[in-house]
Amino acid sequence: MLVKAIMTRTVATVRPEMTLGQAVEIMWNRNVGILPVVNAENKPVGVVTDRDICIALGTRNRLPGDITVAEVATGKLIFCRPDEEIHSVLALMAEGKVRRLPVINEKGVVEGILSMDDVLLHSETGRFGRAPELSFDEAAAALKRLYRPELPELVREKKIMVA
């Protein structure tokens, strides 16, 4: 199964100079949790998520209209292509610990968003003796890899016995 078969094609974007207030309004109106950040040429330069915005507003003593998207957006862009196979993209999502990815075409333009919601909605059980292109088990395994916490290693204190 290819990404383009299950991705969400209607994509809202923001520009770096927009404010978080404007980004939140777009997220609210479009019911999305991620917005690709695009430059003047409409090429993606990062993403901003609902979590990024929440943390920024909770850790700065500034109003949403006073903080630009550029100050908060993730500059490291993890993305996929529309013609990529879903199983390899699930591995990419798990490795990057991301639930949503911009889908960027060969021209470098955002063409869609692939979310774990899309993956789950298109997963299925095998029917009539055939294996599904994307099984429920594969989708669940991908979610487990994605949500597996990376806990810090605990250093155990060595107790020294004094005689």
JOUR-V975168 format. One record per residue. RES is the residue in three letters. PSI is psi in whole degrees, -180 to 180 (999 if undefined). Layout:
res->RES psi->PSI
res->RES psi->PSI
This chain:
res->MET psi->133
res->LEU psi->151
res->VAL psi->-43
res->LYS psi->-20
res->ALA psi->-23
res->ILE psi->-8
res->MET psi->159
res->THR psi->125
res->ARG psi->-22
res->THR psi->109
res->VAL psi->129
res->ALA psi->142
res->THR psi->167
res->VAL psi->162
res->ARG psi->154
res->PRO psi->-33
res->GLU psi->-9
res->MET psi->160
res->THR psi->164
res->LEU psi->-32
res->GLY psi->-43
res->GLN psi->-41
res->ALA psi->-43
res->VAL psi->-40
res->GLU psi->-42
res->ILE psi->-46
res->MET psi->-43
res->TRP psi->-50
res->ASN psi->-33
res->ARG psi->-6
res->ASN psi->53
res->VAL psi->161
res->GLY psi->4
res->ILE psi->141
res->LEU psi->119
res->PRO psi->140
res->VAL psi->123
res->VAL psi->150
res->ASN psi->-172
res->ALA psi->-27
res->GLU psi->8
res->ASN psi->25
res->LYS psi->138
res->PRO psi->136
res->VAL psi->-1
res->GLY psi->-171
res->VAL psi->156
res->VAL psi->134
res->THR psi->166
res->ASP psi->-35
res->ARG psi->-45
res->ASP psi->-45
res->ILE psi->-44
res->CYS psi->-46
res->ILE psi->-42
res->ALA psi->-44
res->LEU psi->-28
res->GLY psi->-15
res->THR psi->-1
res->ARG psi->145
res->ASN psi->58
res->ARG psi->155
res->LEU psi->154
res->PRO psi->-29
res->GLY psi->-8
res->ASP psi->0
res->ILE psi->129
res->THR psi->157
res->VAL psi->-39
res->ALA psi->-32
res->GLU psi->-20
res->VAL psi->-29
res->ALA psi->148
res->THR psi->122
res->GLY psi->-24
res->LYS psi->111
res->LEU psi->113
res->ILE psi->126
res->PHE psi->173
res->CYS psi->174
res->ARG psi->153
res->PRO psi->-30
res->ASP psi->10
res->GLU psi->151
res->GLU psi->136
res->ILE psi->-35
res->HIS psi->-39
res->SER psi->-33
res->VAL psi->-36
res->LEU psi->-39
res->ALA psi->-41
res->LEU psi->-43
res->MET psi->-43
res->ALA psi->-44
res->GLU psi->-41
res->GLY psi->-6
res->LYS psi->46
res->VAL psi->143
res->ARG psi->-12
res->ARG psi->140
res->LEU psi->137
res->PRO psi->143
res->VAL psi->117
res->ILE psi->129
res->ASN psi->179
res->GLU psi->-19
res->LYS psi->-3
res->GLY psi->19
res->VAL psi->143
res->VAL psi->123
res->GLU psi->-20
res->GLY psi->-176
res->ILE psi->135
res->LEU psi->124
res->SER psi->162
res->MET psi->-26
res->ASP psi->-44
res->ASP psi->-44
res->VAL psi->-49
res->LEU psi->-40
res->LEU psi->-24
res->HIS psi->3
res->SER psi->157
res->GLU psi->169
res->THR psi->158
res->GLY psi->140
res->ARG psi->142
res->PHE psi->40
res->GLY psi->6
res->ARG psi->148
res->ALA psi->139
res->PRO psi->157
res->GLU psi->-35
res->LEU psi->110
res->SER psi->160
res->PHE psi->-41
res->ASP psi->-41
res->GLU psi->-41
res->ALA psi->-43
res->ALA psi->-41
res->ALA psi->-39
res->ALA psi->-42
res->LEU psi->-41
res->LYS psi->-43
res->ARG psi->-39
res->LEU psi->-42
res->TYR psi->-4
res->ARG psi->123
res->PRO psi->144
res->GLU psi->89
res->LEU psi->144
res->PRO psi->148
res->GLU psi->135
res->LEU psi->134
res->VAL psi->119
res->ARG psi->136
res->GLU psi->131
res->LYS psi->128
res->LYS psi->129
res->ILE psi->127
res->MET psi->128
res->VAL psi->127
res->ALA psi->999
